[in-house]
């Protein structure tokens, strides 16, 4: 093995005196900490040849790609690897600091170092210069927004249109649309499909499914197809073709992050497939969509198409559909109000997702689903449907029917009032989510929420919190500790007397207790507390020996909560209610 020292470094400098050479050879350091780098003219120092000694004490010559090598040199590496794949002397691999091509020869003398280094330079230098020059120069293009689709005097028209023609339309993303949120797998699947087609010699059109547009006021709202169209527009932008669609306002920080990451994915893809630059015209003219256009129809029909079409793809959530449902009730003349409502809704969704509590439920879900959905059902003595995927929350908060001749008035934003379509709904949700945030800051909530945790315990915690939230909505924090103690004693009776806890039975028990009705009828905390106390007096614990370990554990949790809040409890008899 040829050691790396001042002598070997000087020999290389004399041999390649026209090149920039860097030596790391600190006195007293291990050989594995030393190296000699030779840089290529016209390239940054992340691309270089290197003589180094590995931990197996083998001295070898390597071609290195370091730094942001995937972006800068990804396509070059692919081409070089392909050109040298038949060589038995070269080994390509990723390492801690980048990517490398290593020559297999072990270096023992200075002559062997000269020989191997010269071989690597003769092999790669010309290839690197040649392949780097292949990177195409981009002539920027702009697709002007100057196209319109013919109207056929029908409510719904169907066309077969090229992607380029679609981008010439005055496209718009309506407020009721979901945000741009395609995941990496969706983007890569589309890119690979498109690339495979445009790089073939075929002249046939490649169909990319159906998009639905709503034409009104001189523009085309995208009802279905936003994810595909935006992704393809990002691809065109990467290869120098700009369209009006990308100037559409991005609604939320989350969608901005999706756009930024997918732009990165597309950049990487284009760097690895440089010949895609030659396929710009194919991208515009060979990609084809079936286009359904709702011609100057009501927003109700557009919404119907939106909800039905999207439910067959990536399922819309209750909250996607609720936003769209209630935005259509805001008059078209109030566009600013509609935009404001959509923006606030999107912000609520985003903040709720980022600031969810230990339950891993966003704030708006916990408010509208865990709490108020149940409260509304209990008030009407209806069973709660806790099944997943049936849009039960969306159905509960849809606009209530009205008599057309008599407009609604007198709303108080009470949790159980009928839901008015439009701006009232968004104000209703905003108020109750704000109340939820205030509620979670109370000592009573924290004591309950952080004590009764885990498994089926969470079902009991949720029903207690729901009823306590109902009390908080009506009376605020007045005597909130007393209310929690008596509500907890009544609802936990189910745990003390049931051999098996099922979620449905726990929720039903809370509804049957009629505590929500009692709160609703009470005009003052004293009336609710007095009636609840009478209910609690009729309850008795099973003997401890007849209690299961789970029952005893729950009783201990309740007792601990009572002890934490003891100083806040006004009704003396309540202090021992859960002991």
Helices and strands as residue ranges (DSSP letters): H 6-15, E 21-24, G 31-33, E 35-39, E 47-53, E 59-66, H 69-83, E 90-95, E 98-103, H 110-132, E 141-143, E 156-162, H 163-167, E 171-172, H 184-198, E 206-216, E 219-224, H 226-238, E 241-243, G 244-247, H 253-272, G 274-279, H 280-285, E 287-295, H 299-310, H 318-327, H 335-354, H 363-365, I 366-373, H 374-379, H 392-396, H 423-439, H 443-451, H 457-475, H 480-491, H 493-497, H 503-512, H 515-521, H 525-537, G 544-546, H 549-564, G 566-568, G 572-576
